[in-house]
Each structure stands twice: as C-alpha cells, then as structure tokens.
Amino acid sequence: MTADLPTRKISLAAARRIALAAQGFGMPRPSAAVPDRRHLKRVLSHTGLLQIDSVSVLARAHYLPVFSRLGAYPRALLEEAAWKGSRRILFEYWAHEASLLPVETQPLLRWRMARAAEGIGIYGGLARFGRERRDLIDDVLAEIERRGPVGSSDFEGEAGVGGWWGWSDTKRALEWLFWAGRVTTTSRRGFARLYDIPERVLPKAVLDAPTPEPAEAHRRLLAIAARAHGVATASDLRDYFRQSPDDVKARLPELVEEGVLIPVAVEGWRQPAYLHREARLPRRVEARALLAPFDPLIFERSRTERLFGFHYRIEIYVPADKRRFGYYVLPFLLGERLVARVDLKADRKTGLLKVLASYAEEGAPPETAEALALELSDMARWLDLGALAVFAKGDLSVTLAAAAGVALAQPIEEPAPPAGKADADVEEE
C-alpha cells in the first residue's frame, strides 16, 4: 500500500460488522453440550486478551467475554487455561490493564518488564520504592524462589531477613517484581494472586523464545490489536495494549508498508483508520450477547460511541445517588446494535440473578425484551442461579418481566454498594 493510492472508504454499518466479526461475534455458539478448550482458543484468537477486574457483583470480568461469545461454558475451562500447571495457555500481566494473555505473547511484553525494572512506565511511588528498597525486593524474590508459590498474606506476621516482613512494603515489593517480570501469577487463592518465578510457571518454549527488539514487539502488538479490532484508529490500536504514541509512531507506517494495515476512512469518524488485511466483512451479523464493562469490544469508550452511537460509562466509582443507570451495567448486543442496558447482580444467597434496572436504547427493535430475557436466563443458568428477578426500574422493566415470565418486583431496597466497592464482592489482587 503506497501513499499515492486513494484511501478506501467504509460505511459505519460496515465498520460495525467488521468490528463484531473481528471480536468473534456472529459466529454460531458451540452446538456441543459443553464448550471445550478448542472453543476457548477460538475466543482468544479473536480477543487477544481478557481484562481482569476484582468486582464480582455479577462474575469476575475475565469470565464474562467468553460467555458472551460461547454461551454457557464451564468456568473451570478458563481457570485451567490460566492457572493449572501443564495445561496453562494463559498468563497474567499488564496489557490493557491487568489481563490474561496467551503465553505466546509474553516475549512481546518483555520490553515493558525491562522498562518497569528501570522505573519507567509504572506509577511514581512504585518506581521510587524500586530504587530505595531494592534490598527488600531482593529478599522477597529470594523467599519466593525458596518457598513459592506464595501470596502477599503469606508474608504477614512472619520473620524475614532483617526482621519482620512489613505488610504494605511486601505488597509493594511483589507488585514491583510482577511489573518487572521477575515473578508471575501461578494461581489464585480466592482472588488474591499466588506468585512464583516464571521458570516454574511458564512453558519452557515460551521462556526460551528470543526477546524481540522493542520496535518489533511494538509492531507485533499493534498487529494483534488490529486483528482484534478489524478496523480502528491509531488511538484505538495503541489503547489495546496501552502503548505510548512514541512507541508506535513509526510502527504504523511500517505495518501499512508491509500490507498488514490498510488505511481507510470510516463514515463519521474524524480520525483516519486502519483495516487489518485479514478483516472479514460479513453481509450481516446475528449476535445476541450481554457485554461486560471490560469486554474488549467496548472497553475503549470513545470507540464504542463511534461504532454504535452508544454512550457508556461504568458507574461503580460514582456515588450511588448520582448513578444514571446503575452500579454494574451491561450493554446488550442484538444483531449489529447495542439496543439495551441492564444493571445486574448475582445474589448467591437467594439464588437469583437480579435485574436491578433495565433500559432500552432509542429505536430498539420490538424483539429486544424477548431476546434479552433469553440471554439473561442463559446467564442465570451459567452462574448456577435458579431464577431471574426483574425489578421495576427502567423503561424496559415491564416488557422484560413479561418476556421472562416473572412478576415485576418492586425496586430493591437493599443499600447500594458505595462508589468503587461491591461490599464483599471486591477482593485484593
């Protein structure tokens, strides 16, 4: 692709279909009774990562995108892939925030680990701690080498080299070591990380893989992001792995020159865009999915608005009395549009999937409530919850309750979680 060729133009409707297909939507869900490892790998080939988040008011964030694409699948399938020894195909690291990534991606992020060890690309307090407390960091690493796997709580109240382990300082040391790639997550205790050295966690083939030059790693990460997007702006592509403008400024033209990226103009987008050379443009997309707030399709909010005309902000950090739609709201994808949003809570004590509020988007088709009721019923079964409870809040609640065949419940009286918390639903990393 040379600069003197005319830029290809793409309609907004086509861009939506390209983006949905790139993320694995519109494909038939597995007909097998139980989706298996092959299906999980298919999802990962589309998304490239699964963002991790601690809020479990519904389900942990990394479980939900797989459900959105496969339907009901055994959660143990993902847990085995991420945290079960020789069956591991995923590892944890900072990508688009804390993420699960295919182990083959690890060499592409070693530049970030090396920079972190130099105090670059991490928050200032941790960088300063790395400079000033290298003695403690080395002691913690030696202890992990000797005892691993261990969690931060395993150090609390124990005597270490030079005295008792300091609780907060030990946590900082573990976080620095994780950023620097000196330790990685081997499993989780509840939601808390258990750390070990990479040599006892990652496959030997990954550890032995050569470390690419930073420029090559940046180029390959951009290519993964482009394949996951289908079509995207430069800002979208950088955001997927949180790459800086300086790191990718020269890489995008190189990918264009190689033919990996094709410059395009998308209808209504102010910024130039890039189409991945393998992007598919289906004639139509038949999708039905509830999307987690951290689903890769929508976690870049400005792109969600450009693609779907859907303004979306997660409100867990908003005071309860100022929330517009609710604490943990999931957009509902039907066909090629985001047509509704629901505030959900898995009440494990009562065995209910609570729809605390439900709202239709302008122009939502008549079948929205029926399709949403089906997806919510599937989610309830997947979460081992016995029934739906639809509360009388939001303009879709009456028709949704009727479609689900349940009586409309009165607005819930239980206290809303405080901003940024989900009471017992948040645990430490």
N, C-alpha and C positions, 0 to 999 in steps of 0.2 A: 504494500500500500504506500503510495508516494503522495507527497503533499499537494501535487498539482491535480489530483483526481477529485472530482466533486464529492462532497460529503453525502453519504446516504441518509435519507430521511425516513423516520419511523413514526407511525402514528402512536398516540398514547395508548390506545387499545392494544396495539401490537406489542408495545413495551411491557404492558401488564402481563400479557400471555407469555412473553419471553421470560420475564422475571419469575412467574409462577412455575413454569416448566423447569427453569434452572434450579429452583428450590425443591423440586420433586413433587409438586402438586399437579393434579390432573391425571396422574397415573393410577390405575386400579389398585386399591388396597389388596394385600395378600389374600388369596382365596383359601389358603391353608388355614386350618383351625388355629394354629399358633405361629405367628411370625417368628422367623429364626434368624440366625447370625447373618445369612445372606441378605435378608431384608434390612437389617441394621446397617450393614456395609453400604447398601444402596442409598440409604438416607445420608450417611456420612459422605458419600461421593458427591452428593448434591450440596450439603451444607458446609462441609469442610471443618466445622467445629460445632460444639454445643456449649452455650454460655452457662456457667454455674451461678446460682444465686441461693442465698440462705433462706429466703422466705418460703415457708411450707404451708401457708394457709390453704392452698389447694394441693399442690405437689411441687417438689423441687423443680427449678426451671429447666434443668438438663433432661428430665424425663419427658417433658411436655412436647417439644418439637418432634420427637419420634412418634408419640401418639398422634399428633396432628397429621402425620404422613402415612402411618401404618395402621392406625386404629389400635384396638386393644392388643397389647403385646406384653409379655412377661417382663416386669421391671428388672427381674434378675438377669435378663439378657444384657441390659446395659451395664448393670453392676459387674457382671462377669467380664465384660469387654474392657471395663475401666480399672477394675481393682482385684482381679483374680489371677495373679501369677502368670503361668504359662499361657493362659487364654487371653491375656491382655492385648488389645489392639488400640487402646486409647491411653493417653497420659494427660496430666494436668499441667497447665502453665498459663501465663498471661498472654492472651491473644486479643480477642475483643473482650476485655475484662478477663476475669478468671474463667478458664474454658477447659473443656475436654477436647482433645485433638487426636487425630490418627498419629500413631507413634512415628510414622514416616516423616511427619512434619517437624520432629524435634531438631534435626540438624539445621533446618531453616530458621530456627529461633535462637541458635547459639550466639549470634551477634548481639541479641538483646540480653542474653545472660552475661556475656562478656562486658557489655556496657554497664549492666547493673552492678557487676563486681567493682567497676570503677566509679560507681556512684552516679552514673548517667542514666536518665530515663526512669528513675524511681523518685519517690517523694523526698523532699529535702531532709526531713527528720531521720528517715531510714538511711539515707546516704551519709549523713553526719555520724549516725550510730556505727555504720560500717567502717568509717575512718577512725573513730575514737575507741571502739570496743572490739577491735579485731581479736584481742585475747579471748574474750568471752565467746565470740563467734567460733574461733578455732576449738575451744573447749567443747562447745555444743556439738560441733561437727564430729569431733573425736568420740563423744559419747554416743552419737547416732551410729557411727561406724562400729562401735563396740556392742551396742545394745539393740540397734534398730530391728524392726520398726518401732518408733515411739511417737507419742503426741506431746503437745505442749504441756498437758496436765501431768505427764509422767515426770516432769522435772520439778513440779511444785512440791515444796516441803522436803526436798532431798538435798543431801550434801553433795556438792560438786567440787571440782578442782578450785581451790582457793576459797571455799566457803559454801554457803547455801545458795542454790540456784535462785536468782531473782526472777519473780514471776513475769513481770512485764518485760524485763530485759531479755529473758529467754525467748519470749514470743517474738521480740524484735529480731533476735539472732536467727530464729527459724525462718522468719519472713525474708530476711536478707539472704540466707542460704538458698531459699526457694527461688527468689528472684535471680540469683546468680547461677542457678542450675547445679549447685553443689549437692542439693538434696531434691527429692521429688516425692510426690504423694504415692504411697504404695497401696493404701486402703483408707477407709474412713471408719471412725468409731462414732456412731450416730451420724453427725455431720462434720465432726472435727477431723482434721487431717491426721493421718499417721505418716510420719516421714521416714525415708530410708535413702541410702545413697543410690544414685542411678544405676550403678553396676549390679545391684541386686533387684532392680525393678524393671528396667527397660530391656527389650530383646537385644542380644549381642549384635545382631546385624545392624541395628539402629546405632548402638554405641560405636561400632566400628566404621560406620558410614563417614566419609570425609566431610569436613566442615566447609561449606561453600563460602566464597568471598562474600562480604556483606552485600555488595551490589547484586550478585547473583541470587542471594537469598531474598532480597527485596523484590527482585523481578519475579521470582517463582511464587512468592506470597501474593503479589499482585495478580498473577495469573490464576491462582486458586480463587482469590476474591472475585475475579472477573467471571470465572466459570460458575461460581455460586450465585452471582448476580444476574448473569445473562447479558444485561445491559445496565450501565451505570456511569455516573460521572466520576471524575478523578477523585473528588472528595469522598464519594461512596466507597471507592476501591481502597483508599487509604484507611478509611474508618474500620474496615472489616478486621484488619489485624493491628489497628492503631499505629499505623506507620506515619512518620512525620513527612511534611512536604519536602524537606531537603533530601530525605532518603529516597523518594520516588520521583523527584522532578525529572531526572534524566532517564529513569527506567521506563516510563510510559512511552516515550518516543521509540525506545528500543523495541518494546513489545509490538508497537504499531509496525515498525520496520520488519520485524520477524513475521508479521501476519497473525500474531496471536490476538491482537486487538484491532478492531476496525472502527475508525472514527465515524460517528453517526450524530444526527441531530434528532432529538425526540420532541415531538409536538408538545408545546407548552413549557418545555424546560429551558431555562435561561442559560445554563451551562452546557458546553459540549459534552458528549457522552461517548462511550466506547462499547462496542458489541463484541462479545467473545466469539471467536471463529467457530466454536462448536455449539453455539447457542441454537436452540430449537425454537421455531415459531409455529406452535400448533394452531389449527384453524379455530379451535375453541378449547377452553379449559373447564372441565366439570369437576369442581372441587367442593368439599364440604369439610371445614376444619375450624376448630377453636384454636386461636393463636396465643401462646404465652406472651407476656410483655417482653420477654427476651428472646423471642423467636428470631432467627436470622433474617426472615423475610421482612420484619418490621422494626428491628431494634435501632435502625437509623431513622429517627422520626421524620426528618425533613424529606427523606426519600419516600417514606410511607405516604406523606401528603402529596408529593409529586406524582406518585404512581396511582394512588387510589382516591385522592381528594379526601383523605381521612385524617383528621387532626386527632392525635393520640398522645397522651402523656400519662405515665403511671403516677398514681396519686398516693402511694404509700408514705411519701415524705410530706404530704400536705395535711395540715390539721384536719381532723375529722369533720368539723363543721364547715369547712371550706371545700370539701371534695365535691366535684361536679357529678361524677358517675360512680365512684366507689373506691374501695381500698385496693382490690386486686381484680382489675377489669381485663377481660379477654375479648379482643375483636373476633367477630365471626365471619369467616370467609365462605361465601356461597357462589359457586361458579367462578367468575373472574372479579368479584367485587367484595369489599368489606361492607356488609349490609346491616350489622348489628353489633352490640357490645353488651357483655354481661359481667356483673360483679359476682364472683363465685367464692364459696368457702366449702371445704370438705370438713364436715362435722363428724369426726370419727367416733365421738361418744354416742351420738344418736343414730349413726349410720346413714346420714342424709348428705346429699350434695345440695347445698343451699344456693339458690339463685337469688341473691340479696337484692339485685336490681337488674332490669333488662330494658334496653333501649334499641329502637330501630333507627337506622340511618334514613335520611330523606331519600325517597324513591326506592326503598327496599321492596322487593317483589312480594306478592301475596303469600308465596310458599315459605317465607322466611321463618315464621314461627314453627311450622311443622318440621322443617329441616333442622332448625336449632334444637327442637325438642328431641329429635332422634340422636343428634350428636351429644347432647347432654346426657341422655340415657346411656349411650355407649361409654361416655366418660365415667359415669357413676359406677357402671359395672367394672370398668378397668380399675377404678380406685377401691373396689370391694365395698362400695356403699349401696345400701339396699334400695334407696328411693330418691326421687327429686322432691325438693320443696321450693316452690316458686312464690316469692313474696311480692306484695302489691306495691312495687316501686318501679317506676319507669313506664314509658308508653307502650311497651311490648308485653308487659307482665300478664295482662288479662288473656290475650290471644295465646301466649306461650303456655300458660297454665292449662288452657283448654286443649291445646295441641298435645301437651304432655299427659293429659288425662288426670290432673291432680287439682285439688281445690286450691284456690288462691289463698295464700297465707297472709296474715297481717304483717305490716312492716316489722322487722325484727327489732326487739327491744334491748338485746344484749349490747354492752358497751363496745363501741368501735375500737379497734386497735389504735394506739397512739401513733402519731406520724413516725414513719420509719421503722415501726415494730409490728410484729404479729404475735404479741404476747409469747406464749410457749412455742410459737411456730418459727422462731428465729434461734439458730444455734451458731456457735462460733465456727469460723473456718479452722 
